[in-house]
Amino acid sequence: RSVEDVDGLARALEAHEAPAPPEATVGEAQRALEAGGARYLDCRSEMEFVAEDVVEGSVNIPFPHNGDREPVSPADFLEDVELEFRRGEEIYVGCRSGNRSEAAVAVLRAAGFARAVNVTGGIQAWRAAGLPLVPYAG
């Protein structure tokens, strides 16, 4: 291949947007958790997580930041995730509104967590739907 071909391919790949990660509604996530086998990863900051009610059994691993002044790199996020989850697990990922969790799921899927799913609307949608939440228990 010529240099022009390789350059053209590189430009095409840069211009191509990655597909959005798979999503689930809060109702779908709650049913999967209730059925067993699925787990919930809450990627809100630690401060947000301890200040509000949480999805029962959820694991808090902040991404892409842990508060305003503490960025969390994808590598650090994955390191923490690998301590808590297996790559084959079904993982529902939520945050406050669904934006951070969408980014977290993209990182997880790129790292081989093929069953990671973004929970649309996050904890706000969970609360609005009247689904069960529990106080943070420490």
C-alpha positions as CSV (number, residue, x, y, z in Angstrom):
1,R,0.0,0.0,0.0
2,S,1.1,3.5,-0.7
3,V,1.6,6.2,2.0
4,E,-1.5,8.0,0.6
5,D,-3.6,4.9,1.1
6,V,-2.5,4.5,4.7
7,D,-3.0,8.2,5.3
8,G,-6.5,8.0,3.8
9,L,-7.4,5.0,5.9
10,A,-6.2,6.8,9.0
11,R,-8.3,9.9,8.2
12,A,-11.3,7.7,7.5
13,L,-10.9,5.9,10.8
14,E,-10.6,9.2,12.7
15,A,-13.7,10.6,11.0
16,H,-15.7,7.4,11.8
17,E,-17.6,7.7,15.0
18,A,-17.7,4.7,17.3
19,P,-21.2,3.2,17.7
20,A,-23.0,4.2,20.8
21,P,-22.7,1.6,23.6
22,P,-25.7,-0.6,24.3
23,E,-28.4,0.9,26.5
24,A,-31.1,-0.2,28.8
25,T,-33.9,1.6,30.5
26,V,-33.9,1.8,34.3
27,G,-36.8,-0.7,34.2
28,E,-34.8,-3.2,32.1
29,A,-31.8,-2.8,34.3
30,Q,-33.8,-3.3,37.5
31,R,-35.5,-6.5,36.1
32,A,-32.0,-7.9,35.1
33,L,-30.6,-7.2,38.6
34,E,-33.7,-8.7,40.2
35,A,-33.4,-11.8,38.1
36,G,-29.8,-12.3,39.3
37,G,-26.5,-12.6,37.5
38,A,-26.3,-9.0,36.6
39,R,-24.6,-6.3,38.6
40,Y,-24.7,-2.5,38.9
41,L,-21.7,-0.2,38.6
42,D,-22.4,3.4,39.7
43,C,-19.7,5.7,38.2
44,R,-20.8,8.8,40.0
45,S,-18.2,10.5,42.3
46,E,-17.7,9.1,45.7
47,M,-19.3,12.3,47.1
48,E,-22.4,11.9,45.0
49,F,-22.6,8.2,45.8
50,V,-22.5,8.6,49.6
51,A,-24.9,11.6,49.6
52,E,-27.8,10.0,47.9
53,D,-29.7,6.7,47.8
54,V,-28.2,4.0,45.7
55,V,-29.2,0.9,43.7
56,E,-29.0,-2.0,46.1
57,G,-25.8,-4.0,45.7
58,S,-24.2,-1.4,43.5
59,V,-20.4,-0.9,43.3
60,N,-19.1,2.7,43.1
61,I,-16.2,3.3,40.8
62,P,-16.0,6.9,39.7
63,F,-15.5,7.9,36.1
64,P,-14.4,10.2,34.3
65,H,-13.8,12.2,37.5
66,N,-14.2,11.8,41.3
67,G,-15.3,15.3,42.0
68,D,-14.5,18.5,40.2
69,R,-10.7,18.5,40.6
70,E,-9.9,14.8,40.5
71,P,-9.9,13.3,37.0
72,V,-10.0,9.5,36.6
73,S,-8.1,8.1,33.6
74,P,-9.6,5.2,31.7
75,A,-6.6,3.1,32.8
76,D,-7.2,3.8,36.5
77,F,-11.0,3.2,36.0
78,L,-10.3,-0.2,34.4
79,E,-7.8,-1.2,37.1
80,D,-10.5,-0.6,39.7
81,V,-13.2,-2.3,37.7
82,E,-11.0,-5.4,37.2
83,L,-10.8,-5.7,41.0
84,E,-14.6,-5.9,41.3
85,F,-16.0,-7.4,38.1
86,R,-15.2,-10.2,35.6
87,R,-15.2,-9.6,31.9
88,G,-18.0,-12.0,31.2
89,E,-20.4,-10.4,33.7
90,E,-23.5,-8.5,32.7
91,I,-22.8,-5.1,34.1
92,Y,-25.3,-2.2,34.1
93,V,-23.5,1.1,34.4
94,G,-25.2,4.2,35.7
95,C,-24.4,7.7,36.9
96,R,-26.6,10.7,37.7
97,S,-28.1,11.2,34.3
98,G,-26.5,8.7,31.9
99,N,-23.8,10.8,30.3
100,R,-20.8,9.6,32.3
101,S,-22.0,6.1,32.3
102,E,-22.2,6.1,28.5
103,A,-18.5,7.1,28.4
104,A,-17.7,4.4,31.1
105,V,-19.4,1.7,29.0
106,A,-17.5,2.7,25.9
107,V,-14.2,2.3,27.9
108,L,-15.4,-1.1,29.4
109,R,-16.5,-2.5,26.1
110,A,-13.2,-1.5,24.4
111,A,-11.4,-3.3,27.2
112,G,-13.3,-6.6,26.7
113,F,-16.3,-6.1,29.0
114,A,-18.6,-7.1,26.2
115,R,-21.7,-7.3,28.5
116,A,-21.5,-3.7,29.9
117,V,-24.7,-1.7,29.3
118,N,-25.4,2.0,29.8
119,V,-28.4,2.7,32.0
120,T,-30.2,5.6,30.3
121,G,-31.2,8.5,32.5
122,G,-29.1,7.2,35.4
123,I,-30.1,7.5,39.1
124,Q,-32.4,10.4,38.2
125,A,-34.5,8.2,35.9
126,W,-34.4,5.4,38.4
127,R,-35.8,7.7,41.1
128,A,-38.4,9.2,38.7
129,A,-39.6,5.7,37.8
130,G,-40.2,4.9,41.5
131,L,-37.8,2.0,41.4
132,P,-36.3,0.7,44.7
133,L,-33.2,2.5,46.1
134,V,-31.5,2.1,49.4
135,P,-29.6,4.5,51.6
136,Y,-25.9,4.4,51.2
137,A,-24.7,2.0,54.0
138,G,-20.9,2.6,53.9
